[in-house]
């Protein structure tokens, strides 16, 4: 039956809208709390509800028709709140402005019902809004104009606006979940969108870069190359999706060690070294950026998407100029995480994506590592320029959630804690480690002088709220309550470096952004200033994360967090890290004052 709201008084219609929003808001908050275990602080509920009422009022002002406004508001409120709660459960952080830029990548990753559902979540609210707006009223166009001017003015004054909001609503860079829970979703999104605008709109000046260089140059002065035994040898960098030491899950009752015993022995020879990643459970592109460009990712965004705007002297370009052929292989959609543009900007000559591989051994949608290794090496071997050394960058795809296996890979490991996702992961790791060792056996035989660098990109996602790690007391369910040791555990994945015939050697804990300097050092090639600048002070190991960093060395470790009273050990490192961030923004997004004027460009090909 049609709802004849047009016959109601203006006051009655606004009252119906307000009552609907209050009831719908209460329902959505209940779902968020009891399904996703995400709840706002009691003090934030009133302001968050007020923000929802304002949003509903804006929609109604453009429509004037409750029968269109109510479903529009319901769709937006449900999508924004529940998708945000789901992201917190998956990654431990709420929705951020860069997530909206990454939506095309999400659509490329999904298929079937999942893809249809994701598109519907985005498309339905906006379609309802377009239908709800009363385009025939002159008043609607006047209001639209006023709202556009208000948004433009706010963005034009984003700096003062975000400073005011930080003062009123607070801000913790390292605890974005806490920000959301103390603000509410609408205020959080507005506040962080303004911050995003400020961050992208204010790039370092020449004077600021020079001041930062004055801080960084003393620590980089001693980092020099050594003579290489074989200066033209191949380099193989293998980035292993979700590769981690699952034997640490002592509370899950694993029936056997998932890692191949051959890998255990190889890793032991490498001193059980670890690389420290900037990410957890996803955002592999940030691990790629650090391992190829030698600078840390310190903000909660995908650097390939919004931080890499310039052509930059990263490892692929440096090796190309030294006579190498730089090749990236990843059997995913070519444009995922903006890789086509990003790979070109950092110097890869060739990029092989899903269309360049025969998808002959799929686990769900993911090509097996064994097939990726075999096909990549065959393609490299068939090239006409085989006399040139190759930088072979291999990014595996097998290992993404929800960790599917095909019929040729039956489960062999049982667990006792009832976590199906964890059980899937440890069984996937069983095959992933064995396919890796089979490949290494062949690779070391066929290329005995090659430099091999392999590591996991990040820890696996094992359930909402770090659920899979709780039983083993490796992590807590909130980054804000993690100990210094837990923050280290959150970032540490296996690292093995095989220096040709010299074999593997121990490296201890190495931040991922220090890998390019290490590779150039082992090759005996000159290390450019921009790569040397990330040398940490006083022999420390520094792993930056959004709003905080882990620092270790000399048998000690500490986590330095912004907004908290800092230990004395953090003071000097804070200054160094801020200088490094300034130089990185200039190099990858700004005017590149840090570089000389005669830098060269190189070509790039995406093979068909």
BELQUI-V917801 format. One record per residue. N is the residue number from 1. RES is the residue in one letter. PSI is psi in whole degrees, 0 to 359 (none if undefined). D_FIRST is the distance of its C-alpha to the first C-alpha in Angstrom with 2 decimals. Layout:
{{N:RES:PSI:D_FIRST} {N:RES:PSI:D_FIRST}}
//
This chain:
{{1:X:135:0.00} {2:X:139:3.80} {3:X:110:6.46} {4:X:68:9.14} {5:X:341:12.02} {6:X:337:14.44} {7:X:347:15.06} {8:X:157:16.29} {9:X:162:19.97} {10:X:318:21.52} {11:X:319:22.73} {12:X:319:19.41} {13:X:316:17.87} {14:X:326:20.99} {15:X:318:20.89} {16:X:316:17.42} {17:X:314:18.80} {18:X:315:21.99} {19:X:318:20.57} {20:X:314:18.40} {21:X:318:21.58} {22:X:314:23.74} {23:X:316:21.74} {24:X:320:21.24} {25:X:316:24.92} {26:X:319:26.07} {27:X:314:24.41} {28:X:321:25.95} {29:X:325:29.27} {30:X:317:29.26} {31:X:316:28.84} {32:X:319:31.57} {33:X:310:33.87} {34:X:338:33.54} {35:X:316:33.01} {36:X:356:35.15} {37:X:39:37.40} {38:X:120:36.88} {39:X:141:36.44} {40:X:155:37.02} {41:X:146:39.77} {42:X:322:38.65} {43:X:341:39.96} {44:X:344:37.83} {45:X:317:34.44} {46:X:314:34.17} {47:X:326:35.20} {48:X:318:33.00} {49:X:319:29.92} {50:X:319:31.03} {51:X:322:31.29} {52:X:321:27.75} {53:X:320:26.54} {54:X:316:28.67} {55:X:315:27.27} {56:X:322:23.67} {57:X:321:24.93} {58:X:317:26.58} {59:X:316:23.51} {60:X:326:21.49} {61:X:331:24.49} {62:X:343:24.36} {63:X:307:20.65} {64:X:8:19.71} {65:X:112:15.99} {66:X:324:14.46} {67:X:338:11.57} {68:X:326:14.65} {69:X:318:17.12} {70:X:311:15.70} {71:X:328:15.70} {72:X:312:18.99} {73:X:318:20.60} {74:X:317:19.58} {75:X:315:21.14} {76:X:314:24.26} {77:X:316:24.88} {78:X:314:24.64} {79:X:312:26.79} {80:X:316:29.43} {81:X:315:29.90} {82:X:323:29.85} {83:X:323:31.88} {84:X:316:34.31} {85:X:321:34.67} {86:X:321:35.26} {87:X:321:37.95} {88:X:319:39.67} {89:X:326:39.85} {90:X:309:41.25} {91:X:348:43.67} {92:X:2:44.00} {93:X:152:42.92} {94:X:180:39.61} {95:X:141:38.12} {96:X:162:40.48} {97:X:322:40.41} {98:X:339:42.47} {99:X:327:39.85} {100:X:327:37.68} {101:X:334:40.74} {102:X:359:41.10} {103:X:318:37.64} {104:X:326:39.13} {105:X:322:41.62} {106:X:317:38.96} {107:X:324:37.26} {108:X:334:40.70} {109:X:330:41.41} {110:X:167:38.28} {111:X:165:37.39} {112:X:225:34.89} {113:X:325:31.93} {114:X:317:33.39} {115:X:315:33.61} {116:X:319:30.09} {117:X:318:28.83} {118:X:318:31.00} {119:X:319:29.90} {120:X:321:26.21} {121:X:324:26.90} {122:X:315:28.46} {123:X:321:26.53} {124:X:311:22.87} {125:X:318:23.11} {126:X:325:25.07} {127:X:319:22.88} {128:X:322:19.83} {129:X:316:22.15} {130:X:324:23.28} {131:X:327:19.79} {132:X:325:18.97} {133:X:129:22.20} {134:X:88:22.02} {135:X:344:25.14} {136:X:347:25.35} {137:X:135:26.13} {138:X:329:29.83} {139:X:323:29.09} {140:X:315:27.61} {141:X:324:30.90} {142:X:315:32.94} {143:X:318:31.24} {144:X:317:31.61} {145:X:317:35.26} {146:X:318:35.77} {147:X:320:34.26} {148:X:317:36.43} {149:X:319:39.49} {150:X:317:38.80} {151:X:316:38.53} {152:X:316:41.63} {153:X:321:43.55} {154:X:316:42.73} {155:X:325:43.81} {156:X:333:46.91} {157:X:40:47.78} {158:X:323:46.67} {159:X:301:49.95} {160:X:324:49.82} {161:X:314:46.07} {162:X:327:46.42} {163:X:319:49.51} {164:X:317:47.63} {165:X:323:44.76} {166:X:321:47.35} {167:X:321:48.96} {168:X:313:45.78} {169:X:351:43.92} {170:X:163:46.93} {171:X:130:47.70} {172:X:113:49.37} {173:X:323:50.20} {174:X:346:51.06} {175:X:71:48.13} {176:X:328:44.93} {177:X:318:42.91} {178:X:323:44.29} {179:X:311:43.27} {180:X:315:39.64} {181:X:338:39.65} {182:X:351:41.22} {183:X:315:39.13} {184:X:156:35.60} {185:X:318:34.22} {186:X:315:33.39} {187:X:319:36.73} {188:X:313:38.54} {189:X:319:37.27} {190:X:315:38.10} {191:X:315:41.48} {192:X:332:42.49} {193:X:320:41.35} {194:X:321:43.66} {195:X:321:46.39} {196:X:318:45.93} {197:X:317:46.37} {198:X:316:49.53} {199:X:319:50.94} {200:X:343:50.55} {201:X:347:51.68} {202:X:96:54.91} {203:X:155:57.42} {204:X:143:60.97} {205:X:171:63.72} {206:X:320:67.19} {207:X:320:68.61} {208:X:322:65.99} {209:X:318:66.67} {210:X:321:70.42} {211:X:320:70.05} {212:X:320:68.00} {213:X:326:70.62} {214:X:331:73.30} {215:X:322:71.56} {216:X:327:70.99} {217:X:322:74.28} {218:X:323:76.50} {219:X:337:74.52} {220:X:351:74.39} {221:X:327:78.11} {222:X:3:79.35} {223:X:101:76.94} {224:X:163:78.99} {225:X:160:79.26} {226:X:156:81.88} {227:X:141:83.75} {228:X:143:81.93} {229:X:327:83.68} {230:X:89:81.65} {231:X:346:80.13} {232:X:22:78.36} {233:X:157:76.71} {234:X:155:73.10} {235:X:126:70.35} {236:X:111:67.53} {237:X:120:64.67} {238:X:111:62.24} {239:X:116:59.04} {240:X:116:57.55} {241:X:123:53.80} {242:X:34:53.13} {243:X:121:56.76} {244:X:162:57.80} {245:X:89:60.08} {246:X:350:57.77} {247:X:344:60.72} {248:X:347:59.96} {249:X:64:57.03} {250:X:341:59.39} {251:X:3:56.70} {252:X:2:54.79} {253:X:47:57.46} {254:X:133:58.11} {255:X:341:60.24} {256:X:165:62.21} {257:X:122:62.61} {258:X:331:60.22} {259:X:138:62.61} {260:X:133:65.25} {261:X:329:68.68} {262:X:324:70.08} {263:X:322:67.69} {264:X:316:68.64} {265:X:317:72.27} {266:X:316:71.62} {267:X:323:69.59} {268:X:318:72.40} {269:X:332:74.88} {270:X:15:72.66} {271:X:21:72.90} {272:X:45:69.30} {273:X:157:68.35} {274:X:144:64.83} {275:X:142:62.99} {276:X:115:60.69} {277:X:152:57.34} {278:X:359:55.07} {279:X:163:51.90} {280:X:128:50.27} {281:X:355:48.10} {282:X:193:47.35} {283:X:44:48.06} {284:X:329:51.08} {285:X:330:51.70} {286:X:324:53.05} {287:X:320:55.59} {288:X:312:56.56} {289:X:311:57.03} {290:X:315:59.27} {291:X:344:61.36} {292:X:334:61.95} {293:X:348:62.25} {294:X:19:63.93} {295:X:146:61.70} {296:X:150:59.29} {297:X:121:55.54} {298:X:348:54.88} {299:X:160:51.28} {300:X:71:48.03} {301:X:166:47.24} {302:X:113:48.15} {303:X:323:51.39} {304:X:331:51.31} {305:X:315:47.99} {306:X:354:48.76} {307:X:344:52.35} {308:X:93:54.44} {309:X:340:54.70} {310:X:157:58.43} {311:X:133:60.85} {312:X:150:62.70} {313:X:72:65.92} {314:X:178:64.40} {315:X:315:66.16} {316:X:318:65.26} {317:X:320:66.64} {318:X:316:69.69} {319:X:324:70.53} {320:X:316:69.97} {321:X:342:72.50} {322:X:3:74.85} {323:X:2:74.83} {324:X:162:71.99} {325:X:116:69.17} {326:X:121:65.95} {327:X:128:63.32} {328:X:134:59.92} {329:X:125:58.23} {330:X:115:54.71} {331:X:45:52.72} {332:X:175:49.33} {333:X:134:47.45} {334:X:319:49.97} {335:X:2:47.85} {336:X:135:46.53} {337:X:29:47.27} {338:X:30:48.63} {339:X:327:51.70} {340:X:309:52.75} {341:X:317:53.28} {342:X:314:54.49} {343:X:322:57.05} {344:X:318:58.40} {345:X:332:58.79} {346:X:359:60.74} {347:X:7:63.06} {348:X:135:62.14} {349:X:325:63.66} {350:X:141:61.62} {351:X:116:58.21} {352:X:119:57.32} {353:X:198:53.62} {354:X:326:51.56} {355:X:349:52.35} {356:X:359:56.06} {357:X:150:56.03} {358:X:119:55.72} {359:X:72:52.86} {360:X:351:54.85} {361:X:75:54.41} {362:X:140:50.87} {363:X:102:49.57} {364:X:238:45.83} {365:X:6:45.66} {366:X:126:48.92} {367:X:137:52.35} {368:X:154:54.98} {369:X:321:57.70} {370:X:316:60.37} {371:X:319:59.06} {372:X:313:58.63} {373:X:311:62.21} {374:X:312:63.69} {375:X:322:62.03} {376:X:313:62.66} {377:X:326:66.34} {378:X:320:66.74} {379:X:320:65.25} {380:X:318:67.51} {381:X:339:70.50} {382:X:358:69.88} {383:X:152:69.93} {384:X:346:72.90} {385:X:42:73.56} {386:X:349:74.42} {387:X:347:77.47} {388:X:139:75.26} {389:X:154:74.09} {390:X:140:70.35} {391:X:105:67.89} {392:X:98:65.54} {393:X:112:62.30} {394:X:116:60.27} {395:X:111:56.78} {396:X:158:55.50} {397:X:331:51.90} {398:X:116:52.23} {399:X:0:51.19} {400:X:151:47.65} {401:X:147:45.02} {402:X:36:44.03} {403:X:56:47.63} {404:X:153:47.26} {405:X:146:50.33} {406:X:179:50.93} {407:X:335:52.62} {408:X:354:56.05} {409:X:74:55.62} {410:X:153:54.98} {411:X:137:54.51} {412:X:348:57.83} {413:X:135:57.12} {414:X:156:55.43} {415:X:166:54.20} {416:X:356:53.59} {417:X:3:50.90} {418:X:10:47.82} {419:X:101:46.78} {420:X:323:45.82} {421:X:318:45.79} {422:X:318:49.27} {423:X:319:50.51} {424:X:318:49.28} {425:X:312:51.03} {426:X:328:54.42} {427:X:322:54.52} {428:X:318:53.73} {429:X:327:56.47} {430:X:312:58.87} {431:X:323:58.61} {432:X:317:58.26} {433:X:326:61.53} {434:X:322:63.39} {435:X:325:62.31} {436:X:313:63.46} {437:X:325:66.86} {438:X:318:67.41} {439:X:317:66.77} {440:X:323:69.06} {441:X:316:71.83} {442:X:317:71.73} {443:X:316:71.27} {444:X:331:74.19} {445:X:315:76.38} {446:X:337:75.62} {447:X:69:75.56} {448:X:335:77.87} {449:X:357:78.27} {450:X:146:74.56} {451:X:120:72.92} {452:X:126:69.86} {453:X:118:67.30} {454:X:144:64.43} {455:X:160:61.87} {456:X:143:58.36} {457:X:327:55.81} {458:X:168:53.97} {459:X:154:53.20} {460:X:152:50.51} {461:X:123:47.03} {462:X:26:47.12} {463:X:159:43.85} {464:X:146:41.78} {465:X:36:43.78} {466:X:31:47.09} {467:X:314:46.43} {468:X:342:48.99} {469:X:346:51.76} {470:X:317:51.23} {471:X:328:52.90} {472:X:3:56.00} {473:X:35:55.93} {474:X:324:56.20} {475:X:165:53.38} {476:X:177:51.11} {477:X:6:47.34} {478:X:130:47.61} {479:X:332:50.05} {480:X:336:50.75} {481:X:6:52.47} {482:X:140:54.45} {483:X:171:58.23} {484:X:319:60.56} {485:X:322:61.25} {486:X:322:57.56} {487:X:320:56.99} {488:X:312:59.87} {489:X:324:58.41} {490:X:336:55.07} {491:X:346:56.90} {492:X:123:59.77} {493:X:161:59.86} {494:X:142:62.94} {495:X:128:65.26} {496:X:127:68.12} {497:X:121:70.45} {498:X:113:73.06} {499:X:67:75.85} {500:X:226:77.19} {501:X:343:80.27} {502:X:339:80.42} {503:X:189:77.39} {504:X:153:74.74} {505:X:153:75.56} {506:X:143:74.02} {507:X:350:72.02} {508:X:224:70.53} {509:X:123:67.28} {510:X:118:66.52} {511:X:144:63.55} {512:X:328:61.86} {513:X:353:62.69} {514:X:358:66.40} {515:X:317:66.40} {516:X:319:67.33} {517:X:319:70.38} {518:X:315:71.42} {519:X:314:71.17} {520:X:323:73.17} {521:X:314:75.73} {522:X:332:76.23} {523:X:349:76.56} {524:X:21:79.16} {525:X:150:77.29} {526:X:138:77.27} {527:X:115:74.28} {528:X:155:72.74} {529:X:320:72.43} {530:X:331:68.63} {531:X:323:68.69} {532:X:337:71.45} {533:X:337:69.66} {534:X:10:67.34} {535:X:120:70.37} {536:X:160:69.55} {537:X:154:72.06} {538:X:33:74.64} {539:X:17:74.04} {540:X:159:70.56} {541:X:117:67.66} {542:X:120:64.58} {543:X:95:61.05} {544:X:144:58.58} {545:X:166:54.93} {546:X:115:52.22} {547:X:2:53.57} {548:X:174:56.38} {549:X:150:59.16} {550:X:133:61.24} {551:X:131:64.99} {552:X:169:67.63} {553:X:148:71.32} {554:X:38:74.56} {555:X:11:72.93} {556:X:159:70.41} {557:X:150:66.75} {558:X:149:64.48} {559:X:124:60.97} {560:X:122:60.78} {561:X:139:57.43} {562:X:157:56.49} {563:X:351:55.64} {564:X:158:57.76} {565:X:119:61.41} {566:X:142:63.18} {567:X:158:66.26} {568:X:329:69.43} {569:X:344:69.36} {570:X:340:66.23} {571:X:305:67.75} {572:X:323:69.70} {573:X:325:67.11} {574:X:313:64.37} {575:X:318:66.44} {576:X:315:67.14} {577:X:319:63.51} {578:X:321:62.31} {579:X:320:65.01} {580:X:320:63.95} {581:X:318:60.32} {582:X:313:61.57} {583:X:320:63.70} {584:X:319:60.95} {585:X:322:58.50} {586:X:318:61.23} {587:X:316:62.13} {588:X:339:58.74} {589:X:338:56.60} {590:X:215:59.06} {591:X:356:62.22} {592:X:47:64.30} {593:X:336:67.13} {594:X:342:68.24} {595:X:160:69.32} {596:X:162:72.30} {597:X:344:71.81} {598:X:29:73.19} {599:X:149:70.60} {600:X:156:70.08} {601:X:154:67.00} {602:X:161:66.71} {603:X:170:64.86} {604:X:139:61.90} {605:X:132:60.68} {606:X:107:57.51} {607:X:144:58.90} {608:X:none:57.16}}
//
